[in-house]
């Protein structure tokens, strides 16, 4: 619907991917410590212990390096999850070869669990392939490491069938979780852009109805006075004076070159970031201020915070009935007005849309009941809305 949604969804992915990378790094460190403690207590050969230690350190150091580079180039976060997935499986196979015990095969499932934290479709397919390939390779070609002394074709087929079925179940469950995550990310991104556009609309309405704009000169004078008094209380030089002067020039739409000439130690990128702090247009600071002004008048319950109903519905539990009726009336008028290129719906078609399609579940049943009993009232409201619009 909006081009910006893709950017918001990508921002959410990157933000949570960094958190997941930290979590996986912690799990790898814990896995290394437990493995080394077990090998030292059990008396494994020193060079085996050192070899595994070096392997773990390589994967962990690679994770740390990718996280450091990812602060500037987010693609390193993406690369890290693929390299880590393959690295943890390589370590798991090495542990199996060193331990030479049937119980060691469980580290493959630990590797699967660690990689599954990324909740990524590509990682999921790589994860499933590596788990299946590693298990079957060990069964067929290296059964002596798993102590299958009495292995036969029937036993090997049964174990292979179990692995395929088990991995299939894991794949289905992982796919459902990933699709659910994508739904929430998409709805949060859509909700964010819708909120921005609603605030922009409020700003336009305020300027049109009240015929006034923010007094930029008064705002910056009061801000400068406040920061000056604040600095005097702390007995410091005013560190905000220069920045407020720069912001004031941005508010007045001064040419960028002139601003940079006056403040040479700033760059164009600095100015672009500082534009979010402007108060005169539709920048982030003004949007935050307007949102704060309306936040205390609305409540969202925990039960509906992440529900699908909260994202696309006219039936929010905390809305009053008159608000729901008003929203329904506006929606009804929009349906009756129609969309360019499509035929207008008559009264019967309108009733069928509202009572026999999925729209029925997005509206409070009480409002639907009022509509069915008093449809002519909504028709008059609709005609009044569209009539006044046509007259203008």
C-alpha positions, 0 to 999 in steps of 0.5 A: 500500500505504501512504499515506506512499509518495506523500509520499516519492515527492513529496519525491524528485521535488522534491529531484531537480527542484531539481538538474535546475533548477540543471543546466538553468540552467547549460546555458542560461548556457553556451548564451548565452555560446557564442551571444554569442561566435559573434555577436560574432566573426561580425560580427552587428548589435549590436542583434541581439546585444543582443536575444538577450542580453536574451532569454537574461537574462530566461529565466536571471533567471526561473530564478534567481527561481523557484529562490529562491522554490522553497525555501519553495514547491516549486510554483515548481520545477514552474512553472519547468520549464514556463516554461523549456521555452517560453522556450528554444524562443522563444530558439531560434526567435529565433536561427534568424530572426537567423542565417537559416541551415539550420544554425541549425535544430539549436538546436531539438534543443538546446532539446529536449535541455535540456527533456528533462533534466526527465524529466517527462511533461507537459514531454515532451509540450510539448517534442515539440509545440513542436519539431514545430510550430517545425520545420514552421512554419519549413519551410512559412511561412519556408523563405527563412530556411532557404535552401530555394531548390529546395524542392518538395512532395516534399522538404518532405514527406520532411523533414516525415516525417523530423521526425515519425518522429524525434520519435516515436522521441525520445518513445518513448525519453523515455517509457521513461526517465520510466517507469523513473525513476518505478519507482525513485522508487516502489520507493525510497519503498516501501522507505523506509516498509517500513524505518520500519515494520520499525524500529517493529516492532523497537522494540515487540518490544524493549519487549515481550520485555525489558520495558524502555523507555529511561531518559529521565531518565538519557539527558538527564542524561548528554547534559547532562553531555556538552554541558556538558563539551564547552562548557567545553573550547571555553570557551563558554557551553553553547548546548545547555542550553535546547534539551535542556530543551525536548526533555526537556519534549517527552519528558514530554508536557508541554502545548505551551502550557506549553512555549511559555510557558517558551520564548516565542521558539520556535513550534509549528513549531519544536516539531514539527521538534524532535520528530524528536530525541526518543529515547523513542518512535518518532521519527526519531532513535531510528530512526536509532540502531537502523538504525546498530546493524544497518547493520554486519551487512548488506551490499548489493552495487552490482549489486543496489542499484537492481535490481528484485530488491532491492526485492521478492524473497526472493532477495537474493544476500548473504543466507545460505541459512538466512535465505532458508529462514526467509523462505520458511517465514514466507511459506509460513505467510502464504499458508496462513493466507490473506487475509480474504475469500478461500478458503484454498488447499489443498496443491495450490493452494499448490504451484501458486502457488509453482512456476507463478506469478511467485512462483517467480522471487522465491525462490532456486531452491535453496529451491524445490528444498528445498520440492519435495523436503521440502514436508511439513517446511514443512507442519509448520513452518506448522502449528506457527506457526499452531497456536501463534498460535491457542492464544494 
